[in-house]
Amino acid sequence: MSLIDLSGQNALITGAAKRVGRVIASSLADRGVNIVAHYNTSRAEAESLTVELKERGVGAWALQASLDDPDQIEGMWRRALDSVPGGQLSILVNNASIFPSDTLSTLGLEALEQNLSINALAPLRLIRLFADQERPGCVVNLLDSRIGGYMKKHVSYALSKRMLFDLTRMLALELAPRVRVNAVAPGMILPPEGEGGEALERLAARAPLGRWGEPEDVAGAVIFLLRNNYLTGQVIFVDGGAFIKEDLYG
């Protein structure tokens, strides 16, 4: 079986302006994919990304939307279709998420609703719009390698990512065979924004591979799922084998 040639396809990547999302966008552009780069508040970074991508010879557009607002999501989707060649998208990467701190004792309804809205329901809304095109395509959701454990300092985030995991499997069944839905679950790749790498180094030393990963490792897994036409409902853990060790995160 030959792998899919991604050149000339159109992709929407949420949270594409910075960090792992930016590397995914760059990696796809290197393979000839036109990129719609979603951002919320990182306008300067998103616009600089589109300049970089256009210099590589692909189409690139930066579109703003708050992912906790369904109307803004639909508006961004329409603008994306109006922007890309052919007026259709064949790739959707749900990368954007929030990562607040809370525990079971401090968990509030507002925080839970916000996490579910941005981390799980926004991807669901976009996947529905993607499927409404009634054409073949592939979705990749970004999860977290800790979805099977207890993230006691990030409870609302953990619940939302677990919901996205379940949605990935459900939608893979519902949308087959036309749309494939897979996921990548990164582990120790980058420290949270504004934090140093001390905790990352401590945890990485306990992983089977004994080191942390790079954003390019995540991007490579995304590309693998996009190119292999016989994969759906799959989750690739990009975490140095950490998900195997139940005691890794304490």
C-alpha positions as CSV (number, residue, x, y, z in Angstrom):
1,M,0.0,0.0,0.0
2,S,1.3,3.4,-0.9
3,L,1.1,6.3,1.5
4,I,-1.1,9.3,0.7
5,D,0.6,12.2,-1.0
6,L,-0.4,15.3,1.0
7,S,0.8,17.8,-1.5
8,G,-1.9,20.3,-2.6
9,Q,-4.3,19.4,0.3
10,N,-5.8,22.1,2.5
11,A,-5.5,21.8,6.3
12,L,-7.1,23.7,9.2
13,I,-5.0,23.6,12.4
14,T,-6.3,25.1,15.6
15,G,-3.8,26.8,17.9
16,A,-1.3,26.9,15.1
17,A,0.5,30.1,16.1
18,K,2.8,28.7,18.7
19,R,4.5,25.7,20.3
20,V,3.5,22.2,19.0
21,G,0.8,23.6,16.7
22,R,3.3,25.8,14.9
23,V,5.6,22.9,14.3
24,I,2.7,20.8,13.0
25,A,1.8,23.6,10.6
26,S,5.4,23.9,9.4
27,S,5.8,20.2,8.9
28,L,2.7,19.9,6.8
29,A,3.7,22.9,4.7
30,D,7.0,21.2,4.0
31,R,4.9,18.5,2.4
32,G,3.0,20.9,0.2
33,V,-0.1,21.4,2.4
34,N,-1.9,24.7,2.3
35,I,-2.4,25.9,5.9
36,V,-5.3,27.7,7.6
37,A,-3.7,28.7,11.0
38,H,-6.3,29.3,13.7
39,Y,-5.4,31.5,16.6
40,N,-7.3,33.2,19.4
41,T,-5.1,35.9,21.0
42,S,-1.7,35.2,19.3
43,R,-2.3,37.3,16.2
44,A,1.3,38.4,15.7
45,E,2.6,34.9,15.9
46,A,0.0,33.6,13.6
47,E,0.7,36.3,11.0
48,S,4.4,35.6,11.2
49,L,3.7,31.9,10.6
50,T,1.7,32.6,7.5
51,V,4.6,34.7,6.1
52,E,7.0,31.8,6.8
53,L,4.7,29.3,5.2
54,K,4.1,31.3,2.1
55,E,7.8,31.6,1.6
56,R,7.8,27.8,1.3
57,G,5.5,28.0,-1.6
58,V,2.1,27.0,0.0
59,G,-1.0,29.0,0.7
60,A,-1.4,30.2,4.3
61,W,-4.1,32.1,6.1
62,A,-4.4,33.2,9.8
63,L,-8.0,33.2,11.1
64,Q,-9.1,34.2,14.6
65,A,-11.8,32.6,16.7
66,S,-12.5,32.0,20.3
67,L,-13.2,28.3,20.5
68,D,-15.6,28.6,23.4
69,D,-18.0,30.5,21.1
70,P,-19.9,28.2,18.6
71,D,-20.8,31.2,16.4
72,Q,-17.1,32.2,16.1
73,I,-16.2,28.6,15.2
74,E,-18.7,28.5,12.4
75,G,-17.6,31.9,11.2
76,M,-14.0,30.8,11.1
77,W,-15.0,27.6,9.2
78,R,-16.8,29.6,6.6
79,R,-13.8,32.0,6.2
80,A,-11.5,29.0,5.9
81,L,-13.5,27.5,3.0
82,D,-13.7,30.9,1.3
83,S,-9.9,31.1,1.5
84,V,-8.5,27.8,0.4
85,P,-8.2,26.5,-3.2
86,G,-11.2,24.6,-4.2
87,G,-13.2,25.7,-1.2
88,Q,-12.8,22.5,0.8
89,L,-10.6,21.1,3.6
90,S,-9.2,17.6,3.6
91,I,-7.3,17.8,6.9
92,L,-8.3,19.0,10.3
93,V,-5.9,19.0,13.3
94,N,-7.6,19.9,16.6
95,N,-4.5,21.1,18.5
96,A,-5.7,24.1,20.6
97,S,-6.4,23.6,24.3
98,I,-6.3,25.3,27.6
99,F,-4.4,23.9,30.6
100,P,-5.6,25.4,33.9
101,S,-4.7,24.1,37.4
102,D,-7.4,22.7,39.7
103,T,-8.1,19.8,41.9
104,L,-11.2,17.8,42.9
105,S,-11.5,20.0,45.9
106,T,-11.3,23.3,44.0
107,L,-13.0,22.2,40.8
108,G,-15.8,24.6,39.8
109,L,-18.6,24.3,37.3
110,E,-17.4,27.4,35.3
111,A,-13.8,26.0,34.9
112,L,-15.2,22.5,33.9
113,E,-17.5,24.1,31.3
114,Q,-14.7,26.2,29.8
115,N,-12.3,23.2,29.6
116,L,-15.0,21.0,28.0
117,S,-16.0,23.8,25.6
118,I,-12.5,24.5,24.3
119,N,-10.8,21.1,24.6
120,A,-13.6,18.8,23.6
121,L,-16.7,20.4,22.3
122,A,-14.9,22.8,19.9
123,P,-13.2,19.8,18.2
124,L,-16.5,18.1,18.0
125,R,-18.1,21.1,16.4
126,L,-15.3,21.4,13.9
127,I,-15.4,17.7,13.0
128,R,-19.1,18.0,12.4
129,L,-18.5,20.9,10.0
130,F,-15.7,18.9,8.4
131,A,-17.9,15.9,7.9
132,D,-20.7,18.1,6.4
133,Q,-18.5,18.7,3.4
134,E,-19.4,15.1,2.3
135,R,-15.9,14.4,1.0
136,P,-13.0,12.1,2.1
137,G,-10.7,13.6,4.7
138,C,-8.8,12.9,7.9
139,V,-9.0,14.4,11.4
140,V,-6.2,14.3,14.0
141,N,-7.1,15.3,17.6
142,L,-4.3,16.2,20.1
143,L,-4.9,14.4,23.4
144,D,-2.5,13.9,26.4
145,S,-0.6,10.8,27.3
146,R,-1.9,11.0,30.8
147,I,-5.6,10.4,29.8
148,G,-5.4,7.0,31.4
149,G,-4.1,8.2,34.8
150,Y,-5.1,10.7,37.5
151,M,-4.0,14.3,36.8
152,K,-4.8,15.5,40.3
153,K,-3.6,19.0,39.7
154,H,-5.4,19.5,36.4
155,V,-8.8,17.8,36.9
156,S,-10.9,19.8,34.5
157,Y,-8.3,19.6,31.8
158,A,-8.0,15.8,32.3
159,L,-11.8,15.3,32.1
160,S,-12.0,17.3,28.9
161,K,-9.1,15.4,27.2
162,R,-10.7,12.1,28.3
163,M,-13.9,13.2,26.6
164,L,-12.0,14.0,23.4
165,F,-10.4,10.6,23.5
166,D,-13.9,9.0,23.7
167,L,-15.2,11.3,20.9
168,T,-12.2,10.3,18.7
169,R,-13.3,6.6,18.9
170,M,-17.0,7.4,18.5
171,L,-16.5,9.6,15.5
172,A,-14.1,7.2,13.9
173,L,-17.1,4.7,13.8
174,E,-19.7,7.3,12.9
175,L,-17.9,8.9,10.0
176,A,-16.3,5.8,8.5
177,P,-15.5,5.1,5.7
178,R,-15.4,8.6,4.3
179,V,-13.7,10.5,7.2
180,R,-10.9,9.0,9.3
181,V,-10.5,10.2,12.9
182,N,-7.3,9.5,14.9
183,A,-5.4,11.1,17.7
184,V,-1.9,11.8,19.0
185,A,-1.3,11.8,22.7
186,P,1.9,13.8,23.5
187,G,3.7,13.4,26.8
188,M,6.8,15.3,27.9
189,I,7.4,17.6,25.0
190,L,7.3,21.2,26.2
191,P,6.8,22.6,29.7
192,P,3.6,24.6,30.3
193,E,3.8,28.2,29.0
194,G,5.5,30.4,31.6
195,E,7.1,27.5,33.4
196,G,10.7,26.2,33.4
197,G,11.8,22.7,32.3
198,E,12.7,21.4,35.8
199,A,9.6,19.2,36.2
200,L,9.9,18.0,32.6
201,E,13.4,16.9,33.2
202,R,12.5,15.1,36.4
203,L,9.6,13.2,34.7
204,A,11.5,12.5,31.5
205,A,14.2,10.7,33.5
206,R,11.6,8.2,34.7
207,A,10.2,7.4,31.3
208,P,11.4,4.2,29.6
209,L,13.3,6.2,27.0
210,G,14.8,8.4,29.7
211,R,14.4,11.7,27.9
212,W,11.7,14.2,26.8
213,G,10.5,14.5,23.2
214,E,10.5,17.4,20.7
215,P,7.5,19.0,18.9
216,E,8.8,17.5,15.7
217,D,8.1,14.0,17.2
218,V,4.4,15.0,17.6
219,A,4.3,16.4,14.1
220,G,5.8,13.2,12.7
221,A,3.0,11.2,14.3
222,V,0.4,13.5,13.0
223,I,1.8,13.1,9.5
224,F,2.0,9.4,9.8
225,L,-1.8,9.2,10.7
226,L,-2.6,11.5,7.8
227,R,-0.7,9.6,5.2
228,N,-1.8,6.0,6.2
229,N,-5.2,5.5,4.6
230,Y,-6.0,2.4,6.6
231,L,-5.9,3.9,10.1
232,T,-8.9,5.2,12.0
233,G,-9.8,5.3,15.7
234,Q,-6.1,5.1,16.6
235,V,-4.2,6.9,19.3
236,I,-0.4,7.2,19.1
237,F,1.3,8.0,22.4
238,V,4.3,10.2,21.8
239,D,5.7,10.1,25.3
240,G,8.8,7.9,25.4
241,G,6.7,5.0,26.7
242,A,5.5,6.9,29.7
243,F,1.9,5.8,29.3
244,I,3.0,2.2,30.1
245,K,4.2,3.1,33.6
246,E,1.2,3.8,35.8
247,D,3.3,5.4,38.5
248,L,5.2,7.8,36.3
249,Y,3.2,10.9,37.2
250,G,2.8,10.1,40.9
